[in-house]
Amino acid sequence: MKRPLFLKFVLPFIQWYLLMIILAIAIDYFLHSIQLVWVGRYLGFAGTFLIAASFIYSLRKRKLIKSGSPKQLLMLHEYLAWVGSIMLLVHAGIHFNAVLPWAATLMLLIAVASGLVGKYLLKKANESLKGKRQLFLDSGMSDEEADKSLFFDSITVDLMKKWRLAHMPITLVLGILVLLHIISIIIYN
């Protein structure tokens, strides 16, 4: 029998998420150790630019631009958003001195998590569930027996299908918080 969905898809998702956080901490620690803390400020600009550039995929998906392969643009979106998020986490570092940066960083972490759900979990978990079901049916199980055997996997997939309902509003809130952060920096610095 194949591995459960949790081990096959959820665990790699957790690993990518933790890798992002660990890299951000390691880079921040490195910058502090060589007395280049000021670089973090500029990583905020670079990270914001990369995340904004990743929205080319969204423009293509909504047919606002016509050029580019949707599959390649999705991969670019995922890569740029992940790397940009690392840069923004380094930018945030441990230098929270106001509510707005805390809120923006929290929304960034939530937005990345919801994006990773879509990337790593939903598509592959759905394919795996269909494949497992077909194997059970091919081995002579009835529909009812197959459904009973896949009950917990089915619940997992159904919960993951809700990711789109969360990812878009979370990303919008993140964008608003980033704009407020930038405006407050311009006004008060």
C-alpha positions as CSV (number, residue, x, y, z in Angstrom):
1,M,0.0,0.0,0.0
2,K,1.2,3.5,-0.7
3,R,2.1,6.0,2.0
4,P,-0.7,8.1,3.6
5,L,-1.3,11.5,2.2
6,F,0.1,13.2,5.3
7,L,3.5,11.6,4.8
8,K,3.5,12.0,1.1
9,F,2.3,15.6,0.8
10,V,1.8,17.4,4.1
11,L,5.3,16.6,5.5
12,P,7.1,18.0,2.4
13,F,4.9,21.1,2.7
14,I,6.0,21.6,6.3
15,Q,9.6,21.1,5.3
16,W,9.5,23.8,2.6
17,Y,7.8,26.2,5.0
18,L,10.3,25.5,7.8
19,L,13.2,25.8,5.3
20,M,12.0,29.3,4.4
21,I,11.9,30.3,8.1
22,I,15.3,28.7,8.9
23,L,16.9,30.4,5.9
24,A,15.6,33.8,7.0
25,I,16.9,33.3,10.5
26,A,20.3,32.1,9.3
27,I,20.7,35.0,6.9
28,D,19.6,37.5,9.6
29,Y,22.0,35.9,12.0
30,F,24.8,36.0,9.5
31,L,24.2,39.7,8.7
32,H,24.2,40.5,12.4
33,S,27.4,38.5,13.0
34,I,29.3,40.5,10.3
35,Q,27.8,43.8,11.3
36,L,25.7,44.3,8.2
37,V,22.3,44.6,9.8
38,W,21.5,47.6,7.6
39,V,21.4,45.2,4.6
40,G,18.1,43.9,6.0
41,R,16.4,47.3,5.3
42,Y,17.2,47.0,1.6
43,L,16.1,43.4,1.5
44,G,12.6,44.7,2.2
45,F,12.6,46.6,-1.1
46,A,14.0,43.6,-3.0
47,G,11.6,41.1,-1.4
48,T,8.6,43.4,-2.1
49,F,9.7,43.8,-5.7
50,L,10.1,40.0,-6.2
51,I,6.7,39.3,-4.7
52,A,5.1,42.1,-6.9
53,A,6.8,40.6,-9.9
54,S,5.4,37.2,-9.1
55,F,1.9,38.6,-9.8
56,I,2.6,38.3,-13.5
57,Y,1.2,34.8,-13.2
58,S,-2.1,36.3,-11.8
59,L,-2.3,38.8,-14.7
60,R,-1.7,36.0,-17.2
61,K,-4.3,33.7,-15.5
62,R,-6.9,36.4,-15.7
63,K,-5.9,37.1,-19.3
64,L,-4.8,40.7,-18.6
65,I,-1.6,39.9,-20.4
66,K,-1.4,37.4,-23.3
67,S,2.3,36.4,-23.4
68,G,4.0,33.7,-21.3
69,S,3.2,30.1,-20.6
70,P,0.9,29.8,-17.6
71,K,2.7,26.8,-16.3
72,Q,6.1,28.5,-16.5
73,L,4.6,31.7,-15.0
74,L,3.1,29.7,-12.1
75,M,6.6,28.2,-11.4
76,L,8.1,31.7,-11.5
77,H,5.3,33.0,-9.2
78,E,6.1,30.3,-6.7
79,Y,9.8,30.8,-6.8
80,L,9.8,34.6,-6.7
81,A,7.2,34.7,-3.9
82,W,9.2,32.2,-1.8
83,V,12.5,34.0,-2.3
84,G,10.9,37.4,-1.8
85,S,9.3,36.1,1.4
86,I,12.7,35.0,2.8
87,M,14.0,38.5,2.0
88,L,11.0,40.1,3.8
89,L,11.5,37.9,6.8
90,V,15.1,38.9,7.0
91,H,14.0,42.5,6.6
92,A,11.6,42.1,9.5
93,G,14.2,40.2,11.5
94,I,13.6,40.6,15.2
95,H,13.3,44.4,15.0
96,F,9.6,44.7,15.6
97,N,8.9,48.0,17.2
98,A,5.3,48.6,16.1
99,V,2.1,46.7,15.5
100,L,2.1,47.2,11.8
101,P,5.3,45.3,11.0
102,W,4.2,42.4,13.3
103,A,0.8,42.2,11.5
104,A,2.5,42.4,8.0
105,T,5.0,39.6,9.0
106,L,2.2,37.4,10.3
107,M,0.2,37.9,7.2
108,L,3.3,37.1,5.1
109,L,3.7,33.8,6.9
110,I,0.0,33.0,6.5
111,A,0.1,33.9,2.8
112,V,3.1,31.8,2.1
113,A,1.5,28.9,4.0
114,S,-1.7,29.2,2.0
115,G,0.2,29.4,-1.2
116,L,2.2,26.3,-0.4
117,V,-1.1,24.5,0.4
118,G,-2.1,25.1,-3.2
119,K,1.2,24.2,-4.7
120,Y,2.3,21.1,-2.8
121,L,-0.8,19.7,-1.3
122,L,-4.0,20.1,-3.1
123,K,-3.1,19.0,-6.7
124,K,-0.9,16.1,-5.7
125,A,-3.2,15.0,-2.9
126,N,-6.2,15.0,-5.2
127,E,-4.2,13.0,-7.8
128,S,-3.1,10.5,-5.2
129,L,-6.6,10.1,-3.8
130,K,-7.9,9.4,-7.3
131,G,-5.1,6.9,-8.0
132,K,-5.6,5.1,-4.7
133,R,-9.4,4.8,-5.4
134,Q,-8.7,3.5,-8.9
135,L,-6.3,0.9,-7.5
136,F,-8.9,-0.3,-4.9
137,L,-11.6,-0.5,-7.6
138,D,-9.2,-2.4,-10.0
139,S,-8.4,-4.9,-7.2
140,G,-12.1,-5.8,-6.9
141,M,-13.3,-3.5,-4.1
142,S,-16.7,-2.1,-4.4
143,D,-17.2,1.7,-4.5
144,E,-18.4,1.7,-0.9
145,E,-15.4,-0.3,0.3
146,A,-13.0,2.0,-1.5
147,D,-14.7,5.0,-0.1
148,K,-14.5,3.6,3.4
149,S,-10.8,2.7,3.0
150,L,-10.1,6.3,1.8
151,F,-12.3,8.1,4.3
152,F,-9.5,10.0,6.1
153,D,-7.7,10.8,2.9
154,S,-10.9,12.1,1.4
155,I,-11.4,14.4,4.4
156,T,-7.9,15.7,4.1
157,V,-8.4,16.5,0.4
158,D,-11.8,18.2,1.0
159,L,-10.2,20.5,3.6
160,M,-7.3,21.4,1.3
161,K,-9.7,22.4,-1.5
162,K,-10.7,25.4,0.6
163,W,-7.2,27.0,0.2
164,R,-8.2,29.3,-2.7
165,L,-10.9,30.9,-0.5
166,A,-8.2,31.9,1.9
167,H,-5.2,32.6,-0.3
168,M,-6.6,35.5,-2.2
169,P,-8.0,37.6,0.7
170,I,-4.9,36.8,2.8
171,T,-2.8,38.1,-0.1
172,L,-4.9,41.2,-0.3
173,V,-4.7,41.9,3.4
174,L,-0.9,41.4,3.1
175,G,-0.7,43.9,0.3
176,I,-2.7,46.5,2.3
177,L,-0.5,46.0,5.3
178,V,2.6,46.4,3.2
179,L,1.3,49.6,1.6
180,L,0.5,51.0,5.1
181,H,3.9,50.0,6.3
182,I,5.6,51.8,3.3
183,I,3.4,54.9,3.8
184,S,4.1,55.0,7.5
185,I,7.9,54.7,6.9
186,I,7.7,57.6,4.4
187,I,5.6,59.8,6.7
188,Y,7.5,59.1,10.0
189,N,11.1,58.8,8.7
